Amino acid sequence: LALAAPVRGTVLPPPATPAKEDPTQQLPTWHGTPLEQRNLGSFLQPGVLFCQIGDPQQLEAVLVVDQADIDFLAEDQEVELKLDELPGRTFYGTIHRISKDELKVSPKQLSNKAGGELATKTDESGIERPLSTSYQAQVLLQDSDNLMRIGLRGTAKVHAGYRTLGQRIYRFIFQTFNFRM
């Protein structure tokens, strides 16, 4: 098997696959990533992500933003990012792109069922779908220390500008009460 990449870059491992306990007592399948030594010679099902190619110092974070807050975002705004696995570090980036399309499928690691903060519902096909209307924003990050990995979860603070007290009260009232004309 020969794998060829359409671009130049560094081989990056995919998100880890957790080990599964099999109640039928069959032989265990591989877990972790296909690039780990213990998985050498393992059989991979079609569609399994083997690796990713890219620059490990040029990463991106994908923010899931509620519909009520999307109007406060704009491209080139500064973002502070705190990762759950690196709570002592703050990473900085800028919003590169904001999706105009509603988020239809939630990443599993962001679901509240997996420890994330995004409220989701599992549909009949097993896919996690957000309960409230949400959008994605892409944030470009610099990781010169090579501390980040693909698939991490965290929280972000977007520097969206200042609002007067009147604007804040007006927004609070319209979010709390439903006015119809």
C-alpha positions as CSV (number, residue, x, y, z in Angstrom):
1,L,0.0,0.0,0.0
2,A,1.4,3.4,-1.0
3,L,-0.2,6.6,0.4
4,A,0.4,9.8,-1.5
5,A,-0.5,13.3,-0.4
6,P,-1.6,16.0,-2.7
7,V,0.3,18.6,-0.7
8,R,3.6,18.9,1.1
9,G,3.7,18.8,4.9
10,T,4.3,16.8,8.0
11,V,2.5,13.6,8.8
12,L,0.1,14.3,11.7
13,P,-1.7,11.6,13.6
14,P,-5.5,11.5,13.4
15,P,-7.7,11.8,16.5
16,A,-7.3,8.7,18.7
17,T,-9.8,5.9,18.6
18,P,-10.7,4.8,22.2
19,A,-10.3,1.1,23.2
20,K,-13.6,-0.8,23.3
21,E,-14.6,-3.6,25.6
22,D,-16.2,-6.4,23.6
23,P,-18.8,-8.3,25.6
24,T,-18.7,-11.2,23.1
25,Q,-15.1,-11.9,24.1
26,Q,-13.8,-11.6,20.5
27,L,-10.2,-10.5,19.9
28,P,-9.7,-6.8,20.5
29,T,-9.4,-4.4,17.6
30,W,-6.8,-1.7,17.3
31,H,-7.1,1.5,19.4
32,G,-5.2,4.8,19.6
33,T,-4.0,5.8,16.2
34,P,-2.9,3.7,13.2
35,L,0.6,5.2,13.4
36,E,1.3,3.8,16.9
37,Q,3.8,0.9,17.1
38,R,1.3,-1.5,18.8
39,N,-1.0,-1.1,15.8
40,L,1.6,-2.2,13.2
41,G,0.0,-4.8,10.9
42,S,-3.6,-4.1,12.1
43,F,-6.5,-4.3,9.7
44,L,-8.1,-0.9,9.0
45,Q,-11.7,-0.7,7.9
46,P,-12.4,1.4,4.7
47,G,-12.9,5.0,5.6
48,V,-10.7,5.0,8.7
49,L,-8.5,8.2,8.8
50,F,-4.9,7.0,8.7
51,C,-3.1,10.3,9.0
52,Q,-3.3,14.0,8.1
53,I,-0.8,16.1,6.3
54,G,-0.1,19.7,7.3
55,D,2.1,22.1,9.2
56,P,1.9,21.4,12.9
57,Q,2.7,25.0,13.7
58,Q,-0.2,26.3,11.7
59,L,-3.3,24.9,13.2
60,E,-6.9,26.0,13.3
61,A,-9.6,26.0,15.9
62,V,-13.2,25.6,15.0
63,L,-15.6,27.5,17.3
64,V,-19.2,26.6,17.6
65,V,-21.2,29.8,18.2
66,D,-24.8,30.1,19.2
67,Q,-27.2,32.0,16.9
68,A,-27.7,34.6,19.6
69,D,-24.0,35.5,19.6
70,I,-23.2,35.3,15.9
71,D,-23.9,39.0,15.2
72,F,-21.1,39.9,17.6
73,L,-18.4,38.1,15.5
74,A,-16.5,39.5,12.6
75,E,-13.4,38.4,10.7
76,D,-10.0,39.5,12.1
77,Q,-11.3,39.7,15.7
78,E,-8.8,38.5,18.4
79,V,-9.6,35.2,20.2
80,E,-8.1,33.8,23.4
81,L,-8.3,30.0,23.5
82,K,-8.0,27.8,26.6
83,L,-7.6,24.0,26.0
84,D,-8.9,21.5,28.5
85,E,-5.6,19.5,28.3
86,L,-3.4,22.6,28.7
87,P,-5.3,24.7,31.3
88,G,-2.3,26.8,32.2
89,R,-1.7,28.1,28.7
90,T,-3.6,30.6,26.7
91,F,-3.4,30.5,22.9
92,Y,-4.1,33.5,20.7
93,G,-5.5,33.7,17.2
94,T,-7.8,35.6,15.0
95,I,-11.1,34.8,13.4
96,H,-10.4,33.9,9.8
97,R,-13.8,32.8,8.5
98,I,-17.4,32.7,9.8
99,S,-19.8,30.1,8.3
100,K,-23.0,31.4,6.8
101,D,-24.5,27.9,7.0
102,E,-26.1,26.5,10.1
103,L,-24.2,23.6,11.8
104,K,-26.0,20.4,11.0
105,V,-23.7,17.8,12.6
106,S,-21.9,18.3,15.9
107,P,-18.4,16.9,16.4
108,K,-18.7,14.1,18.9
109,Q,-16.1,15.5,21.2
110,L,-18.0,18.8,21.6
111,S,-21.3,17.1,22.6
112,N,-22.4,17.3,26.2
113,K,-22.6,13.5,26.1
114,A,-18.9,13.3,25.6
115,G,-18.0,16.0,28.2
116,G,-18.3,19.0,25.9
117,E,-20.6,22.0,26.3
118,L,-22.7,21.8,23.2
119,A,-26.2,20.4,23.9
120,T,-26.9,17.7,21.3
121,K,-29.5,15.1,20.4
122,T,-28.6,11.8,18.8
123,D,-30.7,11.1,15.7
124,E,-31.8,7.6,14.5
125,S,-28.6,7.1,12.5
126,G,-26.4,7.8,15.6
127,I,-25.3,11.3,14.5
128,E,-25.1,14.1,17.1
129,R,-27.1,17.1,16.1
130,P,-27.0,20.5,18.0
131,L,-30.2,21.3,19.9
132,S,-30.0,25.1,19.2
133,T,-29.1,26.8,15.9
134,S,-25.3,27.2,15.8
135,Y,-22.6,28.3,13.4
136,Q,-18.9,27.7,13.0
137,A,-16.1,30.2,13.1
138,Q,-12.5,29.3,12.0
139,V,-9.7,30.6,14.1
140,L,-6.1,30.5,12.9
141,L,-3.6,29.6,15.6
142,Q,0.2,29.7,16.0
143,D,1.8,26.9,18.0
144,S,5.5,27.5,17.9
145,D,6.0,25.2,21.0
146,N,4.2,22.2,19.4
147,L,2.0,21.7,22.4
148,M,-1.3,21.3,20.6
149,R,-2.7,18.1,19.1
150,I,-5.6,17.6,16.6
151,G,-8.9,17.0,18.3
152,L,-8.5,18.9,21.5
153,R,-11.4,20.7,23.1
154,G,-11.5,24.0,25.0
155,T,-13.2,27.3,25.4
156,A,-12.7,30.6,23.5
157,K,-13.1,34.2,24.4
158,V,-13.7,36.5,21.4
159,H,-12.8,40.2,21.8
160,A,-16.1,41.4,20.2
161,G,-15.9,45.0,21.2
162,Y,-17.7,47.1,23.8
163,R,-21.4,47.5,24.3
164,T,-23.1,50.3,26.4
165,L,-25.1,49.4,29.4
166,G,-28.3,50.2,27.5
167,Q,-27.3,47.9,24.7
168,R,-26.7,45.1,27.2
169,I,-30.0,45.6,29.0
170,Y,-31.9,45.7,25.6
171,R,-30.3,42.4,24.5
172,F,-31.0,40.8,27.9
173,I,-34.6,41.8,27.8
174,F,-35.1,40.5,24.2
175,Q,-33.4,37.2,25.0
176,T,-35.4,36.7,28.2
177,F,-38.8,37.7,26.9
178,N,-40.4,36.8,23.6
179,F,-42.1,39.9,22.1
180,R,-44.3,39.6,19.0
181,M,-45.8,42.4,16.9
